Amino acid sequence: MRKPTNPSNPSLNVDDDQIVAATQRWLEKAVIGLNLCPFAKSVYVKQQVRYVVSAATTPEALLEQLMDELQTLSDTDPERIDTTLLIHPFVLTDFLDYNEFLDVADAAVEDMQLAGDIQVASFHPEYQFADTDVNDITNYTNRAPYPILHLLREDSIARAVEAFPEASDIFEKNMETMRQLGHDGWDKLDVGPAK
C-alpha cells in the first residue's frame, strides 16, 4: 500500500489500509452503532461493501475514478458488491467544493444511463445541511472521517425500504439520536480520521 504524504495535513500521512480501517470504525460505531442507517448492517456483515481509496488530487481525476466505480458496481453481482464507498482524502476536502461536485456526480450517473439503477449519497468531515449552523450536531449524521461518495444500488434501497416500513422517519429519528448524543458523545465514539 502506498503511503501518501501531505505536508499541509499530517493526518493524511497514512496508508490506504489505515484510511479504510478508520472508515470501517466510523461505519461500525456511528452508522451501524447509532443505527443511523438501518440498512447498513446487513451489507457490512456480509462483506458486500467495496472500499476504494482514491489517490485523486483533482476533481477531474476523481470524476474519472467515480465513473469507473459506477461501471464496476453496475457490472458486478450484488451478492459480491452491493455498495461502494469511494473515499477521496486528497480532493474536495472543502465541503462547499464537495457539495458542488455532487451535481457532477449525479450528471455522471445520468450520462452513463445508470439513473434508476445507482445513486450517489454523500458523507464529508465538514458536512452541513442547509440552514444549519456549522456546529449543529444534526450535521454529524453525514459526517465521516474523510470525504466519501457512496454508490448505492436502487434495488437495494427498495428492498431495504420494504423491510423497514418506517424508512421515511429515519431522518427525523437520526436528528433526535444526534441531539441526545451531543458533541461529547460523538467525540467519545472516536470516529475521526486515522492518525
VEXDRENRO-356350 format. One line per field, with one value per residue: residue in three letters; chain; x, y, z of N, C-alpha, C, O in turn. Coordinates in steps of 0.05 Angstrom, whole numbers. Example, Ala and Ser with C-alpha at 12.3 -4.5 7.8 and 13.67 -1.06 7.14 Angstrom:
code (Ala/Ser)
unit (A/A)
nX (264/257)
nY (-114/-45)
nZ (156/142)
caX (246/273)
caY (-90/-21)
caZ (156/143)
cX (264/258)
cY (-66/1)
cZ (156/157)
oX (285/268)
oY (-66/23)
oZ (169/161)
This chain:
code (Met/Arg/Lys/Pro/Thr/Asn/Pro/Ser/Asn/Pro/Ser/Leu/Asn/Val/Asp/Asp/Asp/Gln/Ile/Val/Ala/Ala/Thr/Gln/Arg/Trp/Leu/Glu/Lys/Ala/Val/Ile/Gly/Leu/Asn/Leu/Cys/Pro/Phe/Ala/Lys/Ser/Val/Tyr/Val/Lys/Gln/Gln/Val/Arg/Tyr/Val/Val/Ser/Ala/Ala/Thr/Thr/Pro/Glu/Ala/Leu/Leu/Glu/Gln/Leu/Met/Asp/Glu/Leu/Gln/Thr/Leu/Ser/Asp/Thr/Asp/Pro/Glu/Arg/Ile/Asp/Thr/Thr/Leu/Leu/Ile/His/Pro/Phe/Val/Leu/Thr/Asp/Phe/Leu/Asp/Tyr/Asn/Glu/Phe/Leu/Asp/Val/Ala/Asp/Ala/Ala/Val/Glu/Asp/Met/Gln/Leu/Ala/Gly/Asp/Ile/Gln/Val/Ala/Ser/Phe/His/Pro/Glu/Tyr/Gln/Phe/Ala/Asp/Thr/Asp/Val/Asn/Asp/Ile/Thr/Asn/Tyr/Thr/Asn/Arg/Ala/Pro/Tyr/Pro/Ile/Leu/His/Leu/Leu/Arg/Glu/Asp/Ser/Ile/Ala/Arg/Ala/Val/Glu/Ala/Phe/Pro/Glu/Ala/Ser/Asp/Ile/Phe/Glu/Lys/Asn/Met/Glu/Thr/Met/Arg/Gln/Leu/Gly/His/Asp/Gly/Trp/Asp/Lys/Leu/Asp/Val/Gly/Pro/Ala/Lys)
unit (A/A/A/A/A/A/A/A/A/A/A/A/A/A/A/A/A/A/A/A/A/A/A/A/A/A/A/A/A/A/A/A/A/A/A/A/A/A/A/A/A/A/A/A/A/A/A/A/A/A/A/A/A/A/A/A/A/A/A/A/A/A/A/A/A/A/A/A/A/A/A/A/A/A/A/A/A/A/A/A/A/A/A/A/A/A/A/A/A/A/A/A/A/A/A/A/A/A/A/A/A/A/A/A/A/A/A/A/A/A/A/A/A/A/A/A/A/A/A/A/A/A/A/A/A/A/A/A/A/A/A/A/A/A/A/A/A/A/A/A/A/A/A/A/A/A/A/A/A/A/A/A/A/A/A/A/A/A/A/A/A/A/A/A/A/A/A/A/A/A/A/A/A/A/A/A/A/A/A/A/A/A/A/A/A/A/A/A/A/A/A/A/A/A/A)
nX (17/10/40/16/40/26/42/14/-27/-18/-48/-64/-21/-21/-32/-70/-95/-101/-135/-181/-191/-204/-250/-283/-286/-317/-364/-379/-384/-413/-450/-474/-473/-501/-547/-558/-566/-609/-603/-551/-522/-531/-506/-455/-440/-444/-401/-405/-390/-353/-291/-257/-199/-184/-131/-136/-124/-148/-212/-225/-196/-219/-272/-264/-248/-294/-331/-310/-318/-374/-387/-362/-392/-443/-433/-423/-443/-493/-490/-437/-414/-449/-452/-412/-359/-328/-273/-242/-190/-156/-177/-229/-236/-255/-319/-358/-338/-340/-395/-414/-392/-425/-467/-441/-428/-479/-495/-459/-478/-527/-508/-483/-525/-546/-582/-635/-616/-569/-549/-517/-495/-478/-422/-382/-327/-338/-392/-453/-519/-567/-585/-568/-527/-455/-434/-477/-504/-535/-515/-477/-496/-483/-429/-364/-301/-269/-277/-329/-358/-415/-437/-497/-541/-604/-642/-628/-639/-694/-710/-693/-725/-774/-767/-762/-812/-820/-784/-784/-783/-732/-695/-714/-711/-656/-638/-657/-630/-577/-582/-591/-544/-503/-446/-403/-414/-409/-354/-332/-341/-298/-288/-258/-210/-155/-95)
nY (-24/44/100/159/226/286/345/391/373/333/290/262/231/175/105/68/24/42/85/59/27/66/86/41/36/82/67/22/42/91/96/44/30/72/65/97/86/38/0/-11/-49/-102/-108/-95/-135/-179/-170/-141/-91/-48/-18/38/73/134/163/210/279/320/346/328/281/251/247/215/167/158/147/99/67/68/39/-10/-25/-30/-72/-116/-172/-163/-195/-200/-147/-99/-46/14/50/106/134/195/226/267/306/354/369/413/429/459/458/403/395/421/387/344/351/343/289/266/279/247/196/200/208/160/128/104/122/109/60/65/108/166/178/223/238/273/303/355/361/396/411/449/513/505/514/510/479/450/394/358/356/318/268/258/263/240/206/220/253/223/188/154/99/72/18/23/-18/-45/-6/-2/-54/-51/-10/-35/-73/-41/-8/42/76/128/158/157/200/240/212/203/255/265/225/245/293/275/248/287/332/316/261/244/255/217/170/166/169/192/213/169/164)
nZ (0/-16/17/25/24/55/69/85/113/162/183/141/126/121/105/54/79/132/125/105/150/188/165/167/223/234/207/237/291/288/241/240/295/320/294/249/197/182/143/134/165/148/95/110/148/114/83/35/20/-18/-13/-35/-39/-62/-99/-123/-137/-161/-181/-232/-239/-199/-217/-262/-237/-206/-247/-266/-220/-216/-262/-249/-204/-227/-263/-230/-192/-144/-98/-89/-90/-61/-50/-56/-27/-44/-25/-16/3/-13/-45/-57/-4/21/42/12/-40/-48/-43/-89/-127/-124/-159/-207/-201/-200/-252/-280/-268/-295/-349/-358/-363/-317/-282/-238/-229/-199/-146/-117/-53/1/43/89/125/141/134/123/132/96/120/173/231/228/269/287/317/288/237/239/227/175/174/162/170/126/61/24/-30/-36/-68/-85/-97/-129/-126/-79/-42/-48/-31/22/42/39/79/123/141/163/139/120/166/184/178/214/262/265/272/323/352/347/374/426/435/431/427/460/467/414/405/439/412/378/320/280/230/210/249)
caX (0/25/37/17/49/12/54/-5/-46/-4/-66/-67/3/-28/-35/-97/-106/-108/-158/-203/-197/-218/-277/-298/-292/-339/-387/-387/-392/-432/-472/-488/-476/-523/-569/-564/-577/-616/-597/-521/-511/-532/-485/-429/-435/-440/-376/-412/-382/-327/-277/-237/-186/-175/-107/-142/-119/-164/-239/-226/-186/-239/-294/-257/-250/-322/-344/-300/-331/-402/-388/-356/-415/-464/-426/-417/-465/-497/-482/-409/-411/-476/-448/-384/-351/-305/-262/-223/-179/-138/-191/-256/-236/-273/-346/-372/-328/-351/-424/-417/-385/-447/-482/-425/-431/-506/-494/-444/-497/-545/-493/-476/-551/-549/-603/-655/-601/-549/-549/-494/-501/-455/-411/-359/-320/-350/-420/-471/-545/-576/-599/-559/-501/-435/-430/-502/-499/-550/-498/-459/-508/-470/-400/-348/-273/-259/-298/-337/-381/-427/-452/-518/-559/-632/-656/-622/-654/-722/-713/-689/-748/-795/-761/-765/-834/-818/-759/-787/-779/-704/-682/-722/-701/-628/-634/-662/-607/-554/-586/-588/-516/-488/-418/-386/-419/-397/-325/-325/-342/-272/-292/-245/-190/-132/-73)
caY (0/69/117/186/247/311/362/411/359/309/268/246/216/147/89/61/6/58/100/40/19/89/87/18/43/100/52/5/57/113/89/20/31/91/58/120/74/10/-18/-14/-72/-127/-109/-94/-162/-198/-161/-133/-63/-44/7/46/98/148/180/234/305/340/337/314/253/238/241/191/144/154/133/71/53/65/17/-34/-33/-38/-97/-136/-185/-151/-212/-196/-119/-87/-17/22/75/118/152/212/243/288/325/363/369/436/419/473/446/376/397/428/364/324/355/330/260/259/281/224/174/203/204/131/114/88/133/89/36/72/136/174/191/240/240/291/311/381/361/415/414/477/528/497/524/491/461/437/365/342/353/295/244/254/268/216/214/230/256/197/186/128/89/54/6/30/-43/-50/14/-10/-77/-42/5/-55/-86/-21/8/70/87/157/170/154/226/253/195/208/282/262/210/262/313/262/241/312/333/299/233/239/254/192/149/165/160/211/201/153/181)
caZ (0/-17/40/14/42/52/90/94/131/170/189/116/121/128/81/47/99/155/116/104/178/201/153/179/251/233/200/260/315/283/223/250/324/328/276/231/172/189/121/131/179/132/74/124/159/92/69/8/16/-32/-4/-54/-31/-86/-98/-139/-125/-176/-187/-258/-235/-182/-235/-278/-219/-199/-269/-266/-198/-223/-281/-234/-188/-246/-276/-211/-178/-118/-76/-85/-82/-60/-48/-58/-14/-57/-4/-30/24/-23/-63/-47/26/28/38/-9/-66/-49/-48/-117/-143/-123/-184/-227/-196/-210/-281/-290/-266/-318/-374/-361/-364/-293/-265/-232/-220/-178/-137/-102/-28/8/70/89/152/147/123/135/120/90/142/199/239/222/292/294/320/268/213/243/215/149/177/161/174/101/41/12/-48/-30/-91/-76/-117/-124/-119/-51/-26/-49/-13/50/50/44/104/144/132/173/128/117/192/192/180/239/283/266/284/352/362/349/396/452/438/435/417/477/460/387/408/453/392/365/292/263/211/220/259)
cX (17/21/39/28/35/21/34/-25/-33/-22/-71/-41/-1/-33/-65/-110/-116/-133/-183/-211/-212/-247/-294/-305/-316/-365/-398/-398/-413/-455/-488/-493/-498/-548/-578/-575/-583/-609/-567/-511/-510/-510/-457/-421/-430/-415/-382/-407/-355/-316/-256/-226/-174/-149/-111/-136/-133/-192/-241/-217/-206/-263/-289/-259/-278/-336/-335/-315/-361/-405/-382/-380/-438/-459/-423/-442/-468/-490/-453/-403/-439/-473/-419/-380/-325/-295/-240/-212/-164/-151/-220/-257/-252/-301/-361/-364/-340/-381/-430/-412/-407/-464/-467/-428/-459/-508/-480/-463/-517/-532/-487/-501/-555/-569/-625/-642/-583/-553/-524/-503/-475/-448/-386/-352/-332/-379/-437/-497/-551/-590/-591/-533/-480/-431/-456/-497/-513/-534/-481/-471/-494/-440/-385/-319/-259/-282/-304/-360/-391/-445/-471/-534/-588/-648/-652/-637/-683/-728/-711/-713/-772/-792/-765/-787/-833/-793/-760/-782/-749/-691/-688/-710/-671/-622/-637/-639/-583/-557/-582/-558/-499/-460/-399/-389/-407/-367/-316/-326/-314/-273/-280/-225/-168/-110/-47)
cY (25/84/146/206/273/330/383/399/333/285/251/231/187/132/81/43/22/75/83/32/41/91/64/23/62/85/36/21/78/103/65/22/49/86/82/110/45/-10/-25/-40/-97/-129/-108/-122/-182/-191/-155/-103/-62/-17/13/73/111/164/206/260/328/329/321/285/238/230/216/166/137/139/104/55/49/41/-9/-44/-43/-66/-121/-147/-172/-168/-209/-167/-106/-56/-10/49/84/140/168/233/268/308/330/361/393/427/433/463/418/377/404/404/343/327/341/299/251/260/257/199/176/197/175/114/95/99/113/63/42/101/141/189/205/240/256/299/338/384/381/417/443/488/517/511/502/471/447/406/348/338/327/269/238/261/242/225/227/236/229/201/157/120/67/43/14/5/-49/-31/6/-34/-69/-27/-13/-68/-67/-2/37/84/118/172/170/181/239/238/200/235/280/246/227/283/300/255/265/310/316/270/226/237/228/168/145/154/180/197/186/172/168)
cZ (0/9/29/34/35/74/101/114/140/177/164/109/131/102/77/68/124/149/116/133/192/191/164/208/252/226/224/283/311/266/233/280/334/311/259/205/178/167/120/143/162/111/87/134/137/75/40/2/3/-22/-24/-44/-56/-80/-113/-123/-140/-179/-212/-255/-218/-199/-252/-261/-211/-222/-271/-244/-203/-242/-267/-218/-205/-257/-256/-197/-151/-94/-69/-76/-84/-61/-48/-43/-28/-39/-18/-11/13/-41/-52/-17/37/22/15/-37/-70/-56/-77/-135/-144/-148/-207/-225/-206/-240/-293/-289/-290/-345/-379/-362/-341/-274/-262/-224/-197/-171/-120/-77/-18/38/69/118/160/137/138/119/116/115/170/205/234/244/301/295/299/242/215/233/188/150/179/165/150/82/27/-7/-45/-54/-82/-99/-109/-115/-89/-33/-25/-31/16/60/55/72/128/136/141/162/125/143/200/196/207/263/287/279/315/365/367/371/423/457/445/426/434/470/433/390/421/434/379/337/272/244/225/229/254)
oX (37/0/61/26/31/9/36/-38/-38/-14/-81/-40/14/-37/-82/-134/-137/-151/-205/-235/-231/-265/-318/-327/-333/-386/-422/-419/-430/-478/-513/-515/-512/-568/-602/-591/-565/-609/-560/-492/-490/-496/-438/-399/-413/-409/-367/-417/-336/-329/-238/-240/-157/-147/-93/-142/-130/-196/-257/-230/-211/-274/-306/-269/-286/-351/-351/-323/-372/-423/-396/-387/-451/-478/-420/-460/-449/-484/-444/-389/-450/-491/-402/-396/-304/-306/-222/-222/-159/-138/-232/-278/-260/-307/-376/-380/-349/-390/-449/-425/-408/-475/-480/-430/-461/-521/-488/-463/-523/-542/-487/-500/-566/-574/-634/-656/-581/-559/-512/-517/-453/-466/-370/-371/-335/-389/-436/-497/-542/-604/-607/-518/-486/-424/-455/-488/-504/-539/-472/-456/-492/-427/-391/-313/-240/-304/-285/-379/-376/-465/-463/-541/-596/-665/-671/-647/-696/-748/-726/-722/-788/-811/-770/-781/-844/-783/-740/-777/-742/-676/-670/-701/-661/-603/-621/-630/-570/-538/-571/-549/-482/-450/-382/-370/-396/-355/-295/-313/-308/-262/-291/-225/-164/-107/-26)
oY (26/82/156/202/280/331/391/413/312/262/229/218/177/143/86/47/15/78/91/31/36/97/68/16/59/91/36/14/82/103/66/16/43/99/86/123/28/-34/-44/-52/-111/-149/-120/-131/-200/-205/-162/-92/-75/3/-3/92/99/176/222/262/351/304/302/266/214/208/199/145/114/120/87/32/28/25/-29/-67/-63/-81/-143/-131/-169/-158/-215/-163/-103/-43/-27/67/72/162/157/256/286/326/312/353/392/419/420/460/411/362/393/400/327/307/330/285/230/243/247/183/155/182/166/90/73/89/100/45/26/118/122/209/198/242/253/302/343/406/383/423/460/474/521/518/479/448/433/395/326/319/317/249/214/265/224/249/242/226/215/216/138/132/47/58/11/8/-57/-38/7/-34/-79/-30/-8/-73/-76/19/55/102/131/196/182/185/248/250/202/238/291/253/226/289/313/256/264/288/302/255/204/218/217/148/122/134/183/173/189/193/179)
oZ (14/22/25/58/11/95/124/129/127/176/166/88/148/81/93/75/135/166/125/139/207/206/170/217/269/238/230/294/328/275/233/289/353/314/254/191/180/172/106/132/162/110/76/130/140/56/22/-17/13/-24/-30/-41/-69/-59/-115/-99/-133/-180/-214/-265/-222/-196/-255/-270/-210/-217/-277/-249/-196/-239/-272/-219/-199/-261/-265/-191/-136/-72/-47/-56/-105/-71/-40/-46/-25/-37/-30/-10/28/-52/-40/-6/60/-1/1/-54/-91/-73/-89/-156/-162/-158/-225/-246/-219/-252/-315/-308/-302/-361/-402/-363/-344/-252/-281/-213/-178/-188/-110/-78/-28/55/50/134/184/132/163/95/131/129/189/187/236/239/322/275/293/227/195/232/180/130/195/164/152/86/20/-1/-51/-59/-71/-118/-86/-98/-75/-12/-4/-16/33/82/73/86/150/124/128/175/128/143/220/216/221/283/310/294/329/387/387/386/441/479/463/418/423/468/430/379/414/439/371/330/250/243/249/217/261)
